[in-house]
Structures are given as C-alpha cells and as structure tokens.
Amino acid sequence: MIKYRPSDFSEVAPVWREKLWSAEYDFQSTSCMIYPSGYDIDIPKKYSAVFFVAEDEGKIVGVYSGHLTSPEHFRARGLYVDPDYRGQGISRQLFNLILAEAKKQKATLLWTTPRQSSWATYASFGFTQDSEFTHEGFRYGPNCYASMKVSTDNRLISFLKNYFLL
Ligand SMILES: CC(C)(COP(=O)(O)OP(=O)(O)OC[C@H]1O[C@@H](n2cnc3c(N)ncnc32)[C@H](O)[C@@H]1OP(=O)(O)O)[C@@H](O)C(=O)NCCC(=O)NCCS
C-alpha cells in the first residue's frame, strides 16, 4: 500500500537529481522564480520549502515540493512519480498535499511551471495555462507558467489532516 508522508530536501534531492533533473543542475531547496515571470533572489532567506513523498514498503515512488514565493503565491515544484507506479493517482495525492499546504500558509494562488509533456496531468489538477510553452528560461522544457486560485474552503485541509495525520 502506498503511504504519503512529509519529507525533507535531503531525501527528495537525490530523486530530483537522478530522475527529474540532472547532476549538472545545482538546484536548491527553494527556487528564486516568481509568478508570473522573473526572479526574487531573497526567496531562500524568506521562505522554506515543504516536501512530501509517496512510499511503497520503504521505497520512494513519488515526490513533490512547494514553497511561498510571496505572501500570496505558493509554488508547486518537482513532481515526479516512478514509471512503475504511474497511472494510479499518486501524483494527484501528492498534489492534494501541496494544495493543502498552500492553503495552510494562506496563499491565494498556487502556481507552477509544468513541462508540456506532463500538461495533461496538471490540467486534470485544475491548473490554467498562463503562458505559451517555451524553452526560454527552462532547462528541461518546453514549460509554461500555470496557476489556480486557492479556495479558502478548509474542508480539504481537515480531510487531509484526518487521513494523513499532518
Ligand atoms: C506527470 C506524472 C507526475 C504523473 O504521475 P501519475 O502518478 O502517473 O499521475 P496520476 O495517476 O496521479 O494521474 C493524475 C492525472 O493525470 C492524468 N495523466 C497521468 N499521466 C497521463 C498521461 N501520460 N497522459 C494523459 N493524462 C495523464 C491522469 O489521467 C489523471 O487525471 P484523472 O485523475 O482526471 O484521470 C508522471 O508521469 C511523471 O513523473 N512524469 C515524469 C516527470 C514529470 O514530467 N514531472 C512533471 C514535471 S513538470
């Protein structure tokens, strides 16, 4: 049975390095990208990231992370599910945890920069495409900016707390 739990950068970084990005990319636990474009180099000083993993009998089979990029904006970042475990709703469960965290941190907008190759998944989560897909500014593109409003309805948070004991 797949279990979902909070994690940290040291556990998720190897998955990102080996499966999603590459050894050449010196990524950090937070990104300086902001929505709807540009960078804020103070983000690592201002905000820290949360991490969640999906685990099957001790094996990490999915990861997702996120952090505020302004008091109102929360970025979802680094979604990856092991190929052997795709198509069973794991990314959706991880997304629900990130959305709950965005609500908990009082963000009003959840944003991300999905790859075109995974856009169907992000659209199914409810993201709206906000820019054209492009390679410019993206290492593993084409990507675009995408976002959704974060509802202030707290029922989802209560539900997730009860089920995952966050
Ligand atoms: C994208 C990815 C995370 C999806 O993970 P997953 O656990 O297989 O996704 P889920 O089973 O939770 O499916 C979520 C939704 O996406 C849809 N989906 C998933 N894979 C899809 C595909 N290849 N084509 C079309 N739709 C797809 C599902 O239909 C589902 O929607 P639904 O619930 O309305 O049916 C996974 O394929 C992956 O890790 N890909 C490589 C890394 C990557 O591209 N990460 C995103 C970087 S921006």
PDBQT file of the ligand as one rigid body, heavy atoms in Angstrom, charges set to zero:
ROOT
HETATM    1  C1  LIG A 201       3.394  13.556 -14.682  1.00  0.00    +0.000 C 
HETATM    2  C2  LIG A 201       3.436  12.464 -13.625  1.00  0.00    +0.000 C 
HETATM    3  C3  LIG A 201       3.915  13.055 -12.308  1.00  0.00    +0.000 C 
HETATM    4  C4  LIG A 201       2.016  11.874 -13.430  1.00  0.00    +0.000 C 
HETATM    5  O1  LIG A 201       2.050  10.986 -12.330  1.00  0.00    +0.000 OA
HETATM    6  P1  LIG A 201       0.930   9.851 -12.108  1.00  0.00    +0.000 P 
HETATM    7  O2  LIG A 201       1.016   9.416 -10.691  1.00  0.00    +0.000 OA
HETATM    8  O3  LIG A 201       1.054   8.827 -13.158  1.00  0.00    +0.000 OA
HETATM    9  O4  LIG A 201      -0.402  10.681 -12.316  1.00  0.00    +0.000 OA
HETATM   10  P2  LIG A 201      -1.831  10.249 -11.732  1.00  0.00    +0.000 P 
HETATM   11  O5  LIG A 201      -2.013   8.772 -11.879  1.00  0.00    +0.000 OA
HETATM   12  O6  LIG A 201      -1.997  10.829 -10.342  1.00  0.00    +0.000 OA
HETATM   13  O7  LIG A 201      -2.794  10.991 -12.713  1.00  0.00    +0.000 OA
HETATM   14  C5  LIG A 201      -3.160  12.339 -12.490  1.00  0.00    +0.000 C 
HETATM   15  C6  LIG A 201      -3.960  12.782 -13.656  1.00  0.00    +0.000 C 
HETATM   16  O8  LIG A 201      -3.104  12.943 -14.783  1.00  0.00    +0.000 OA
HETATM   17  C7  LIG A 201      -3.579  12.199 -15.877  1.00  0.00    +0.000 C 
HETATM   18  N1  LIG A 201      -2.427  11.606 -16.540  1.00  0.00    +0.000 N 
HETATM   19  C8  LIG A 201      -1.380  10.999 -15.963  1.00  0.00    +0.000 A 
HETATM   20  N2  LIG A 201      -0.483  10.593 -16.889  1.00  0.00    +0.000 NA
HETATM   21  C9  LIG A 201      -1.013  10.967 -18.081  1.00  0.00    +0.000 A 
HETATM   22  C10 LIG A 201      -0.585  10.839 -19.429  1.00  0.00    +0.000 A 
HETATM   23  N3  LIG A 201       0.586  10.248 -19.757  1.00  0.00    +0.000 N 
HETATM   24  N4  LIG A 201      -1.376  11.335 -20.398  1.00  0.00    +0.000 NA
HETATM   25  C11 LIG A 201      -2.559  11.929 -20.098  1.00  0.00    +0.000 A 
HETATM   26  N5  LIG A 201      -3.013  12.077 -18.834  1.00  0.00    +0.000 NA
HETATM   27  C12 LIG A 201      -2.254  11.607 -17.849  1.00  0.00    +0.000 A 
HETATM   28  C13 LIG A 201      -4.474  11.134 -15.305  1.00  0.00    +0.000 C 
HETATM   29  O9  LIG A 201      -5.485  10.790 -16.226  1.00  0.00    +0.000 OA
HETATM   30  C14 LIG A 201      -5.034  11.780 -14.073  1.00  0.00    +0.000 C 
HETATM   31  O10 LIG A 201      -6.194  12.513 -14.328  1.00  0.00    +0.000 OA
HETATM   32  P3  LIG A 201      -7.611  11.961 -13.815  1.00  0.00    +0.000 P 
HETATM   33  O11 LIG A 201      -7.450  11.706 -12.320  1.00  0.00    +0.000 OA
HETATM   34  O12 LIG A 201      -8.526  13.076 -14.128  1.00  0.00    +0.000 OA
HETATM   35  O13 LIG A 201      -7.828  10.711 -14.571  1.00  0.00    +0.000 OA
HETATM   36  C15 LIG A 201       4.374  11.294 -14.047  1.00  0.00    +0.000 C 
HETATM   37  O14 LIG A 201       4.011  10.859 -15.329  1.00  0.00    +0.000 OA
HETATM   38  C16 LIG A 201       5.849  11.685 -14.064  1.00  0.00    +0.000 C 
HETATM   39  O15 LIG A 201       6.528  11.622 -13.032  1.00  0.00    +0.000 OA
HETATM   40  N6  LIG A 201       6.356  12.076 -15.239  1.00  0.00    +0.000 N 
HETATM   41  C17 LIG A 201       7.779  12.419 -15.423  1.00  0.00    +0.000 C 
HETATM   42  C18 LIG A 201       8.197  13.625 -14.622  1.00  0.00    +0.000 C 
HETATM   43  C19 LIG A 201       7.417  14.845 -14.963  1.00  0.00    +0.000 C 
HETATM   44  O16 LIG A 201       7.123  15.144 -16.120  1.00  0.00    +0.000 OA
HETATM   45  N7  LIG A 201       7.081  15.590 -13.908  1.00  0.00    +0.000 N 
HETATM   46  C20 LIG A 201       6.424  16.862 -14.048  1.00  0.00    +0.000 C 
HETATM   47  C21 LIG A 201       7.490  17.871 -14.328  1.00  0.00    +0.000 C 
HETATM   48  S1  LIG A 201       6.790  19.451 -14.593  1.00  0.00    +0.000 SA
ENDROOT
TORSDOF 0
